[in-house]
Amino acid sequence: METANPDAVHSDRVVPDRVPLEPVTPDLDAFKRAFRRHAAGVAIITTLAPDGRPVGFTATSLASLSAVPPLATFNMAKSASSWPAIVEAERVVIHMLGAKNRPVAEQMSGDQRYRFVGDHWHEGPHGLPIVDGVTTWMIGRIVERFEVHNNAVVVVQIEDGGAGEDDDALLYHERTYRIPGEPA
């Protein structure tokens, strides 16, 4: 009986760990124009800084990666004020926003010193900050952080969550918060 060698490399399927980016002159205007026209759902990511302070930010890069196991991803700049906390955090809370959450989306995308000023959040499981009145929230353990140039992709395995009241989706499109229009 032949057994498979787990260390064997299949010569017909060699996949490099990381493909280097080609040195090109980027068309930054084309990139920005395209992604401004790509409507994205709005979320808030929260966690705790190592000193226990609540930290969070508004994100439009939230995506489902897998249902089994339940994995989600978000992207962020390593220069973001929340990045040092995300590097150290074990868990985060992902909040999906509805139209009525526009004010908190704006607050959480503003000056970091004022993001948790007010009564729009409470302490939840693991001491994590939970934003009140959102359509849904999920607590997850960070399982991977992939640094790509000056940015990172963060992979989160969902452990728990809850739902609020249903609401129209909050979208970000053409540098403006919007709600969906008529069905296509």
C-alpha positions, 0 to 999 in steps of 0.5 A: 500500500502506497502512502502519501508523503506530506512533504512531497512537492507536486511539480505541476502545482508550485505556488509561491508564498508571495508574488512580488508586485511589479514596479509600475507607475500606478494610476492612482486617479483611476483606482480612486475613481473606481472604488468611489463608484463601488458601493460598500456596506459600512461597519464599525470594528471595535476592540480594546487597546492594551491599556484597556481603552476602547478603540474602534473605526469605521470600515467599508472593507468587511467581507465574509470569507467562509461560513464553515468555519465562520470567518470574516475579513477587514482591511486597514492601513497600518498607519491608522490610529487603531492599528496598534490595538488590532496588532495586540488584540485577541478579539474584535467586535464587528458591527454592521450598520443600518441607515439610522447608524449614520451618526455613529459611523461618522463619529467613529471615522472622526478624531480618535479622541472622540470616538467613544465619547457619549452613550452610544456604546456599552461594555460587552463580553470580554470587556469589548466595546459594543456599539448600541443600536446596530443591525447586527454585531459579532464577536470574533477571535483574530486568527490571522493578520496579513501585512501587505505593504502599508496595509493589512488584511485581518481574518476573524473567526466569529464566536458570538453575536447578536441582532438589533432592529432591522434597518435599511443598509448603510452604504458608502458610495461616491464619498457619501453615506447612502441607503439602497434605492429601488431594486435593479 
